[in-house]
């Protein structure tokens, strides 16, 4: 029943800001059972955790990305948003939004992912 869907541009120019939105259905992002994260996978590389937002709106970011990253939420629309500023070609990746179960990560749900290419 739980579904997550990413949306946003597939192509972004260097130095611009990437904005992606994750829409959640089948669960409320305001409950205290779940955290919501953004995770990305550059081509030929492993998964990279970017950050997380909890039901209270508190955020935690990867030290490598925190200076450029913001995660926010819109509870009325039940979605949360990633902003990644000053992008470079190294930010090219498949971006996933993920619902993390507080008690058992085996019950996590992933979106299908969206390809983002940074190129001039």
Helices and strands as residue ranges (DSSP letters): E 3-8, E 11-12, E 18-25, E 34-41, E 47-53, E 59-61, E 69-74, E 79-84, G 89-91, E 93-101, G 105-107, E 109-110, E 114-118
